Amino acid sequence: MAVFWTSIQSVLSIIIMMAIGYICKGRGWFDESFSKALSQIIMKVALPCSIFISMLDRFKISQLKSLSVGLIYTIIAFAIGFAISWLIVSVFRVPANQRGLMIIGINGANTVFIGLPLNIALFGNVSIPYLLVYYIVNTIVIWTFGVWIIAAYDPTTKGKVSIDWKHFLPAPLWGFIVAIPFLIWMPNASTQLPTFITTTLTDIGALVTPLSLIYIGIMLKDFGIKSVHFGKSLNLAIFGRFIISPIIMFAIIYVGAHGIHIHMTDMFSKTLIIQSATPTFAVLPILADQYHSDVKFATSLVVATSCLFVIVVPIIMGLLSL
């Protein structure tokens, strides 16, 4: 019960910050250019700083080996998730212009703007290296296999799609990459670096959580919560994202621990499971528009999962505590 109440309070904090963005946008304080600038600041400035300083403060190079286990589990979870998603869209005869979106919507997570603030609220900054494992796989899968699947259902491309390679090394990942040499040659870099550097990076990194949630609030206002219409396709996608996806991750971790006796820390396991149940990634409507799919369905899925996760996460945390 204590874990459930703690997760409730963490989610309430997230809701309040999202509400600030939603209300301010509704009052006309933010225009479209502000939203784009805010996204750039989070992705290219605040998040790399946050990841870099968190790695220096709470990570040891010896832990890299332990992260590889979670990396393999996450890859397996995505592979199984895509297979099950394909079966769902085939068995339930989902319309062609929604199939690719549903497959990616079930498996692709909003790791940065909701997943990261959520993980910090639940487990603290010490969980960031574990979250990075899911983030790396999630990002690569979305911008390669995910884009290809959506394009495969585009009647104008005939399955042909060009891969944007810049997505393989997004700005947040550079925070991790740059931190590795420091961890190797300067194990106590967080105390050895000049104070003004660590203070600046820490303060900028602290912007990630509030700015990300305010940004999501702005996006919810732009998309329009009232525009969501629950039908067969949307219900299937929500079921897949919030129930099937975390069950797959839990099953893999459980089999790994009890079947082949490969264990992870409790926080690492919970981080992967929670991330597998975060809302659908926010750029899905953009990809839908680009590849002539159902933009309304993609928007409804993003909005619905971004609202419903506040109910799902405390339930998952309560179940994990058992």
C-alpha positions as CSV (number, residue, x, y, z in Angstrom):
1,M,0.0,0.0,0.0
2,A,2.9,2.3,0.8
3,V,4.4,1.8,-2.7
4,F,1.0,2.4,-4.3
5,W,0.5,5.7,-2.3
6,T,4.0,6.8,-3.2
7,S,3.3,6.2,-6.9
8,I,0.0,8.0,-6.6
9,Q,1.7,11.1,-5.2
10,S,4.4,11.0,-7.9
11,V,1.8,10.8,-10.6
12,L,-0.2,13.7,-9.0
13,S,2.9,15.8,-9.2
14,I,3.3,15.0,-12.9
15,I,-0.4,15.8,-13.5
16,I,-0.1,19.2,-11.9
17,M,2.9,20.2,-14.0
18,M,1.2,18.9,-17.2
19,A,-1.9,21.0,-16.2
20,I,0.2,24.1,-15.9
21,G,1.3,23.7,-19.6
22,Y,-2.3,22.9,-20.6
23,I,-3.8,25.9,-18.8
24,C,-1.2,28.4,-19.9
25,K,-1.6,27.2,-23.5
26,G,-5.3,27.6,-23.2
27,R,-4.8,31.2,-22.0
28,G,-2.8,32.0,-25.1
29,W,0.5,32.4,-23.3
30,F,2.4,30.0,-25.6
31,D,2.5,30.1,-29.4
32,E,3.7,27.4,-31.7
33,S,7.2,28.8,-31.9
34,F,7.5,28.6,-28.1
35,S,6.5,24.9,-28.1
36,K,9.1,24.1,-30.8
37,A,11.8,26.1,-28.9
38,L,10.9,24.4,-25.6
39,S,11.2,21.0,-27.3
40,Q,14.7,21.9,-28.6
41,I,15.9,23.1,-25.2
42,I,14.8,19.9,-23.5
43,M,16.2,17.5,-26.1
44,K,19.4,19.3,-27.1
45,V,20.4,21.2,-23.9
46,A,18.7,20.1,-20.7
47,L,18.5,16.4,-21.2
48,P,22.1,15.9,-22.4
49,C,23.3,17.9,-19.3
50,S,21.0,15.8,-17.0
51,I,22.2,12.5,-18.4
52,F,25.9,13.6,-18.3
53,I,25.9,14.8,-14.7
54,S,23.8,11.8,-13.5
55,M,26.2,9.4,-15.0
56,L,29.1,11.1,-13.2
57,D,27.3,11.2,-9.9
58,R,25.7,7.8,-9.8
59,F,27.4,5.5,-12.2
60,K,30.5,3.4,-12.3
61,I,32.2,2.0,-15.4
62,S,31.9,-1.5,-13.9
63,Q,28.1,-1.3,-14.2
64,L,28.2,-1.3,-18.0
65,K,28.3,-5.1,-18.0
66,S,25.1,-5.2,-15.9
67,L,23.4,-2.8,-18.3
68,S,24.0,-5.2,-21.2
69,V,21.6,-7.7,-19.7
70,G,18.8,-5.1,-19.7
71,L,19.7,-4.2,-23.2
72,I,19.2,-7.8,-24.4
73,Y,15.9,-8.1,-22.5
74,T,14.6,-4.9,-24.0
75,I,15.5,-6.0,-27.6
76,I,13.8,-9.3,-27.0
77,A,10.7,-7.5,-25.6
78,F,10.5,-5.3,-28.7
79,A,10.8,-8.3,-31.0
80,I,8.0,-10.2,-29.2
81,G,5.9,-7.0,-29.0
82,F,6.1,-6.3,-32.7
83,A,5.1,-9.9,-33.5
84,I,2.1,-9.8,-31.2
85,S,1.1,-6.4,-32.5
86,W,1.2,-7.7,-36.1
87,L,-1.1,-10.6,-35.1
88,I,-3.5,-8.1,-33.4
89,V,-3.9,-5.9,-36.5
90,S,-4.3,-9.0,-38.7
91,V,-6.8,-10.9,-36.6
92,F,-8.9,-7.9,-35.8
93,R,-8.7,-6.6,-39.4
94,V,-7.5,-3.2,-38.5
95,P,-7.8,-0.7,-41.4
96,A,-4.7,-0.5,-43.5
97,N,-4.1,3.2,-42.8
98,Q,-4.1,2.4,-39.0
99,R,-2.1,-0.8,-39.0
100,G,1.4,0.6,-39.0
101,L,0.4,3.3,-36.5
102,M,-1.1,0.7,-34.1
103,I,2.0,-1.6,-34.3
104,I,4.3,1.3,-33.5
105,G,1.9,2.9,-31.1
106,I,1.8,-0.3,-29.0
107,N,5.6,-0.6,-28.8
108,G,7.0,2.9,-29.1
109,A,7.2,4.8,-25.9
110,N,7.4,8.5,-25.0
111,T,10.6,7.9,-23.1
112,V,11.8,11.5,-22.9
113,F,8.9,13.8,-22.2
114,I,7.0,11.4,-19.9
115,G,9.1,8.4,-19.3
116,L,12.1,10.3,-17.8
117,P,10.1,12.6,-15.4
118,L,8.1,9.6,-14.4
119,N,11.1,7.4,-13.6
120,I,12.8,10.2,-11.7
121,A,9.6,10.8,-9.7
122,L,9.3,7.1,-8.8
123,F,13.0,6.1,-8.4
124,G,15.1,9.2,-8.4
125,N,18.0,10.3,-10.6
126,V,19.9,7.1,-9.8
127,S,17.6,5.3,-12.2
128,I,18.7,7.4,-15.3
129,P,21.4,4.9,-16.5
130,Y,18.8,2.1,-16.4
131,L,16.3,4.3,-18.3
132,L,18.9,5.0,-21.0
133,V,19.0,1.3,-21.9
134,Y,15.3,1.4,-22.8
135,Y,15.7,4.8,-24.4
136,I,18.4,3.7,-26.8
137,V,16.5,0.6,-28.0
138,N,13.2,2.5,-28.2
139,T,14.8,5.3,-30.3
140,I,16.6,3.1,-32.7
141,V,13.6,0.8,-33.2
142,I,11.2,3.7,-33.8
143,W,13.3,5.5,-36.4
144,T,14.3,2.4,-38.3
145,F,11.9,-0.5,-38.2
146,G,9.0,1.6,-36.9
147,V,9.2,4.2,-39.7
148,W,9.5,1.4,-42.3
149,I,6.4,-0.3,-41.0
150,I,4.3,2.9,-41.2
151,A,5.7,3.6,-44.7
152,A,4.8,0.1,-45.8
153,Y,1.1,1.0,-45.5
154,D,1.5,4.3,-47.3
155,P,-0.2,3.9,-50.7
156,T,2.1,6.5,-52.2
157,T,5.5,5.0,-51.2
158,K,4.8,1.3,-52.0
159,G,6.9,0.4,-49.0
160,K,9.9,2.5,-49.9
161,V,11.3,4.7,-47.2
162,S,14.5,6.5,-46.6
163,I,16.0,6.3,-43.1
164,D,17.1,9.5,-41.3
165,W,20.4,8.4,-39.8
166,K,20.7,11.4,-37.5
167,H,18.1,9.8,-35.3
168,F,20.6,7.0,-34.4
169,L,22.6,9.5,-32.3
170,P,20.1,11.9,-30.8
171,A,21.4,14.7,-28.6
172,P,20.3,13.1,-25.3
173,L,22.5,10.1,-26.1
174,W,25.6,12.3,-26.4
175,G,25.3,13.0,-22.7
176,F,25.9,9.3,-22.1
177,I,28.7,9.0,-24.8
178,V,30.6,12.0,-23.5
179,A,30.3,10.8,-19.9
180,I,32.0,7.4,-20.6
181,P,35.6,8.8,-21.0
182,F,35.2,10.7,-17.7
183,L,34.1,7.5,-16.0
184,I,37.1,5.7,-17.3
185,W,39.9,8.2,-16.7
186,M,38.3,10.3,-14.0
187,P,36.2,8.1,-11.8
188,N,35.4,10.9,-9.3
189,A,34.8,13.5,-12.0
190,S,31.7,14.9,-10.2
191,T,34.0,16.1,-7.4
192,Q,37.2,16.7,-9.5
193,L,35.6,19.0,-12.1
194,P,35.4,22.7,-11.2
195,T,32.3,23.5,-9.1
196,F,30.9,26.0,-11.5
197,I,30.8,23.4,-14.2
198,T,29.0,20.7,-12.1
199,T,26.6,23.3,-10.7
200,T,25.7,24.7,-14.1
201,L,25.1,21.2,-15.6
202,T,23.1,20.1,-12.5
203,D,20.9,23.2,-12.6
204,I,20.3,23.0,-16.4
205,G,19.6,19.2,-16.1
206,A,17.0,19.9,-13.3
207,L,14.9,21.7,-16.0
208,V,14.1,18.4,-17.8
209,T,11.3,17.2,-15.6
210,P,9.2,20.5,-15.3
211,L,9.8,21.6,-18.8
212,S,9.0,18.2,-20.3
213,L,5.7,17.9,-18.4
214,I,4.8,21.5,-19.3
215,Y,5.5,20.6,-22.9
216,I,3.3,17.6,-22.8
217,G,0.5,19.8,-21.3
218,I,0.9,22.2,-24.3
219,M,0.7,19.2,-26.7
220,L,-2.4,17.9,-25.1
221,K,-4.1,21.3,-25.5
222,D,-3.0,21.5,-29.1
223,F,-4.2,18.0,-29.9
224,G,-7.5,18.5,-28.0
225,I,-8.5,16.0,-25.4
226,K,-12.2,16.2,-26.5
227,S,-11.2,15.0,-30.0
228,V,-10.4,11.5,-28.8
229,H,-13.0,9.0,-30.0
230,F,-12.8,5.5,-28.5
231,G,-13.4,2.8,-31.0
232,K,-12.1,-0.7,-31.8
233,S,-8.8,0.3,-33.1
234,L,-8.0,2.8,-30.3
235,N,-9.1,0.4,-27.6
236,L,-6.9,-2.4,-29.0
237,A,-3.9,0.0,-29.2
238,I,-4.4,1.2,-25.6
239,F,-4.8,-2.4,-24.4
240,G,-1.6,-3.3,-26.2
241,R,0.4,-0.4,-24.9
242,F,-0.7,-0.6,-21.2
243,I,-1.3,-4.3,-20.7
244,I,0.5,-6.4,-23.4
245,S,3.7,-4.4,-23.5
246,P,4.5,-4.4,-19.7
247,I,3.4,-8.1,-19.4
248,I,5.9,-9.0,-22.1
249,M,8.7,-7.1,-20.3
250,F,7.8,-8.6,-17.0
251,A,7.7,-12.2,-18.4
252,I,11.1,-11.8,-20.0
253,I,12.7,-10.5,-16.8
254,Y,10.9,-13.2,-14.7
255,V,12.1,-16.0,-17.0
256,G,15.6,-14.5,-17.1
257,A,15.8,-14.4,-13.3
258,H,14.1,-17.8,-12.5
259,G,14.8,-19.7,-15.7
260,I,18.4,-19.0,-16.6
261,H,19.3,-17.2,-13.3
262,I,20.4,-13.9,-14.9
263,H,19.3,-11.3,-12.3
264,M,19.1,-7.5,-12.5
265,T,18.7,-5.0,-9.7
266,D,15.1,-4.4,-8.5
267,M,15.3,-0.8,-9.7
268,F,16.5,-1.8,-13.2
269,S,13.7,-4.3,-13.5
270,K,11.0,-1.9,-12.4
271,T,12.4,0.8,-14.7
272,L,12.1,-1.4,-17.8
273,I,8.6,-2.5,-16.9
274,I,7.4,1.1,-16.2
275,Q,8.9,2.4,-19.4
276,S,7.1,-0.4,-21.3
277,A,3.9,1.1,-20.1
278,T,4.5,4.8,-20.7
279,P,2.4,6.7,-23.3
280,T,2.9,6.3,-27.0
281,F,5.7,8.5,-28.4
282,A,4.5,12.0,-29.2
283,V,5.6,12.3,-32.8
284,L,3.3,9.5,-34.1
285,P,0.8,12.0,-35.6
286,I,3.7,13.6,-37.5
287,L,4.7,10.3,-39.0
288,A,1.1,9.5,-39.8
289,D,0.8,12.8,-41.7
290,Q,4.1,12.2,-43.5
291,Y,3.2,8.7,-44.7
292,H,-0.5,9.3,-45.5
293,S,-1.9,7.3,-42.6
294,D,-4.8,8.1,-40.2
295,V,-3.6,11.2,-38.5
296,K,-6.8,11.4,-36.3
297,F,-6.2,7.9,-35.0
298,A,-2.6,8.6,-34.3
299,T,-3.5,11.8,-32.4
300,S,-6.2,10.1,-30.4
301,L,-3.8,7.3,-29.4
302,V,-1.1,9.8,-28.2
303,V,-3.7,11.9,-26.3
304,A,-5.5,8.9,-24.8
305,T,-2.3,7.2,-23.6
306,S,-0.9,10.5,-22.3
307,C,-4.0,10.9,-20.1
308,L,-4.6,7.3,-19.0
309,F,-1.0,6.5,-17.9
310,V,-1.7,8.4,-14.7
311,I,-4.1,5.5,-13.8
312,V,-2.0,2.7,-15.1
313,V,1.3,3.5,-13.5
314,P,0.1,3.4,-9.8
315,I,-1.6,0.0,-10.6
316,I,1.6,-1.4,-12.1
317,M,3.7,-0.1,-9.2
318,G,1.2,-1.7,-6.7
319,L,1.4,-5.0,-8.6
320,L,5.2,-4.9,-8.7
321,S,5.3,-4.4,-4.9
322,L,3.6,-7.7,-4.5
